[in-house]
Amino acid sequence: MVSFDLIEAAAFLKIHCESLRRLAANGEVPARKVGKRWVFIREHLADYVSGRYIRSREHSLRLVVDNTHEVNKCQYTNEASSTGLNSTRQTEKQYNGSAGTKNKQEAQELHDKLKHEAWQAKNLGVKPKHSWQEAIVRYCQEYEDKKSLETDMYHFRWLDQHLAGFMLCDITRLTLDDIKSKKKAGGATNSTVNRVLATVKKVLNVARVEWGWIDSVPPVKMLAEPAGRIRWLKHDEAVVLIEQLPVHLAEIARFTLATGLRERNVTGLKWEQVDLQRRCAWIHPDQAKGKKAISVPLNDDALAVLRRQRGKHAENVFTYEGNPIHTANTKAWRKALIRAGISDFRWHDLRHTWASWHVQNGTPLNELKELGGWADLSMVMRYAHLSSDHLYGYAKNTSMVENSANGYNLATLTKFRKL
């Protein structure tokens, strides 16, 4: 099955997005809300178009046979006796939803299959099988607050064409290797391929550990990735770049170079998060990548930027033509890079530049970790190589140019070797 978001589903049904949103909220269109997002299944929408779906009193969707008004629903009872034989005590379990069938006979066959699986689970300890689609729906529901869920859903849409119809227990190492090959053949980098594989493994691990749906997760070898690069600007390069930027982006860039904040934290900064008298700002835990509050001391450059922004907007610090700014990585930014003669540089590299300048000017790594809001020191160690002043005293311990204690120097050693 192929999943659609609201825009894709609206295009499929050829109706306006807001109209589709209202229909979904009223239960008139087959849809499921995952957090703040609506998720649609293409096959369900096709059934809706052909008139095989009706809306029940509880807003649940049930499949209707084309030529009749009977509802094909799967209902069965599990016998609760310890022997598994006939008993007067019964526990009823009802499944309401699309049976995916076109006639009553097929619905009956599905009913029998589910009943058999339930009996095996009860009496033989055999786990019922769950599909990849079931796992995705539950995963999105339980992880709706995950910051990277939007990225996960982007990967899920691509994976639909390769894992649709798979049961979780049928996903093997060969399946994952096939996905890896197809993603790579599409021109994706090794890093992108690994992110897709990691997303699949995350779902499978949750299904194994948290839900108990499967017993094991197949291993898969990740592709080699290049070491992370640190791209930063010299001070004169930064000046040239800022001169080429539009005024609103130039101010955001200056503030980023002064504070080292991530793009989203700068563009989304509110006046309520700033105290000019105490020369500080703060990022709330729900806004920070590490889920911890960040205290931001403001130097003279940052204060100058903030003072120029006062009076432009009642709530947001940085705006463009009176409207909040959602991203700084725009076409204007990329054109400014070309005019400045700077290549291979992203907006996030302004944060790398800020950290590099700190290290080069003697800021200890522990203090830099606090300033940047990093969760652990390993992230800061990427910048350690930019400063070696603290090692200079030890470097002299192997000097051969002059060592009066041993009575030799490099010149005499060279002469001795010629003899």
Secondary structure in CASP SS format (residue, H / E / C, confidence):
PFRMAT SS
TARGET T0000
AUTHOR 0000-0000-0000
METHOD secondary structure of the structure
MODEL  1
M C 1.00
V C 1.00
S E 1.00
F E 1.00
D C 1.00
L H 1.00
I H 1.00
E H 1.00
A H 1.00
A H 1.00
A H 1.00
F H 1.00
L H 1.00
K C 1.00
I C 1.00
H C 1.00
C H 1.00
E H 1.00
S H 1.00
L H 1.00
R H 1.00
R H 1.00
L H 1.00
A H 1.00
A H 1.00
N C 1.00
G C 1.00
E C 1.00
V C 1.00
P C 1.00
A C 1.00
R E 1.00
K E 1.00
V E 1.00
G C 1.00
K C 1.00
R E 1.00
W E 1.00
V E 1.00
F E 1.00
I E 1.00
R H 1.00
E H 1.00
H H 1.00
L H 1.00
A H 1.00
D H 1.00
Y H 1.00
V H 1.00
S C 1.00
G C 1.00
R C 1.00
Y E 1.00
I E 1.00
R E 1.00
S C 1.00
R C 1.00
E C 1.00
H C 1.00
S C 1.00
L E 1.00
R E 1.00
L E 1.00
V E 1.00
V C 1.00
D C 1.00
N C 1.00
T C 1.00
H C 1.00
E C 1.00
V E 1.00
N C 1.00
K C 1.00
C E 1.00
Q E 1.00
Y E 1.00
T E 1.00
N E 1.00
E E 1.00
A C 1.00
S C 1.00
S C 1.00
T C 1.00
G C 1.00
L C 1.00
N C 1.00
S C 1.00
T C 1.00
R C 1.00
Q E 1.00
T E 1.00
E E 1.00
K E 1.00
Q E 1.00
Y E 1.00
N C 1.00
G C 1.00
S C 1.00
A C 1.00
G C 1.00
T C 1.00
K C 1.00
N C 1.00
K H 1.00
Q H 1.00
E H 1.00
A H 1.00
Q H 1.00
E H 1.00
L H 1.00
H H 1.00
D H 1.00
K H 1.00
L H 1.00
K H 1.00
H H 1.00
E H 1.00
A H 1.00
W H 1.00
Q H 1.00
A H 1.00
K H 1.00
N H 1.00
L C 1.00
G C 1.00
V C 1.00
K C 1.00
P C 1.00
K C 1.00
H C 1.00
S E 1.00
W H 1.00
Q H 1.00
E H 1.00
A H 1.00
I H 1.00
V H 1.00
R H 1.00
Y H 1.00
C H 1.00
Q H 1.00
E H 1.00
Y C 1.00
E C 1.00
D C 1.00
K C 1.00
K C 1.00
S C 1.00
L H 1.00
E H 1.00
T H 1.00
D H 1.00
M H 1.00
Y H 1.00
H H 1.00
F H 1.00
R H 1.00
W H 1.00
L H 1.00
D H 1.00
Q H 1.00
H H 1.00
L H 1.00
A C 1.00
G C 1.00
F C 1.00
M E 1.00
L H 1.00
C H 1.00
D H 1.00
I C 1.00
T C 1.00
R H 1.00
L H 1.00
T H 1.00
L H 1.00
D H 1.00
D H 1.00
I H 1.00
K H 1.00
S H 1.00
K H 1.00
K H 1.00
K H 1.00
A H 1.00
G C 1.00
G C 1.00
A C 1.00
T C 1.00
N H 1.00
S H 1.00
T H 1.00
V H 1.00
N H 1.00
R H 1.00
V H 1.00
L H 1.00
A H 1.00
T H 1.00
V H 1.00
K H 1.00
K H 1.00
V H 1.00
L H 1.00
N H 1.00
V H 1.00
A H 1.00
R H 1.00
V H 1.00
E C 1.00
W C 1.00
G C 1.00
W C 1.00
I C 1.00
D C 1.00
S C 1.00
V C 1.00
P C 1.00
P C 1.00
V C 1.00
K C 1.00
M C 1.00
L C 1.00
A C 1.00
E C 1.00
P C 1.00
A C 1.00
G C 1.00
R C 1.00
I C 1.00
R C 1.00
W C 1.00
L C 1.00
K C 1.00
H H 1.00
D H 1.00
E H 1.00
A H 1.00
V H 1.00
V H 1.00
L H 1.00
I H 1.00
E H 1.00
Q H 1.00
L C 1.00
P C 1.00
V H 1.00
H H 1.00
L H 1.00
A H 1.00
E H 1.00
I H 1.00
A H 1.00
R H 1.00
F H 1.00
T H 1.00
L H 1.00
A H 1.00
T H 1.00
G C 1.00
L C 1.00
R C 1.00
E H 1.00
R H 1.00
N H 1.00
V H 1.00
T H 1.00
G C 1.00
L C 1.00
K E 1.00
W H 1.00
E H 1.00
Q H 1.00
V E 1.00
D E 1.00
L C 1.00
Q C 1.00
R C 1.00
R C 1.00
C E 1.00
A E 1.00
W E 1.00
I E 1.00
H C 1.00
P C 1.00
D C 1.00
Q C 1.00
A C 1.00
K C 1.00
G C 1.00
K C 1.00
K C 1.00
A C 1.00
I E 1.00
S E 1.00
V E 1.00
P E 1.00
L C 1.00
N C 1.00
D H 1.00
D H 1.00
A H 1.00
L H 1.00
A H 1.00
V H 1.00
L H 1.00
R H 1.00
R H 1.00
Q H 1.00
R C 1.00
G C 1.00
K C 1.00
H C 1.00
A C 1.00
E C 1.00
N E 1.00
V C 1.00
F C 1.00
T E 1.00
Y E 1.00
E C 1.00
G C 1.00
N E 1.00
P E 1.00
I C 1.00
H C 1.00
T C 1.00
A C 1.00
N C 1.00
T C 1.00
K H 1.00
A H 1.00
W H 1.00
R H 1.00
K H 1.00
A H 1.00
L H 1.00
I H 1.00
R H 1.00
A H 1.00
G C 1.00
I C 1.00
S C 1.00
D C 1.00
F C 1.00
R C 1.00
W C 1.00
H C 1.00
D H 1.00
L H 1.00
R H 1.00
H H 1.00
T H 1.00
W H 1.00
A H 1.00
S H 1.00
W H 1.00
H H 1.00
V H 1.00
Q H 1.00
N C 1.00
G C 1.00
T C 1.00
P C 1.00
L H 1.00
N H 1.00
E H 1.00
L H 1.00
K H 1.00
E H 1.00
L H 1.00
G H 1.00
G C 1.00
W C 1.00
A C 1.00
D C 1.00
L H 1.00
S H 1.00
M H 1.00
V H 1.00
M H 1.00
R H 1.00
Y H 1.00
A H 1.00
H H 1.00
L H 1.00
S C 1.00
S C 1.00
D H 1.00
H H 1.00
L H 1.00
Y H 1.00
G H 1.00
Y H 1.00
A H 1.00
K H 1.00
N H 1.00
T H 1.00
S C 1.00
M C 1.00
V C 1.00
E C 1.00
N E 1.00
S C 1.00
A C 1.00
N C 1.00
G C 1.00
Y E 1.00
N C 1.00
L H 1.00
A H 1.00
T H 1.00
L H 1.00
T H 1.00
K H 1.00
F H 1.00
R H 1.00
K H 1.00
L C 1.00
END
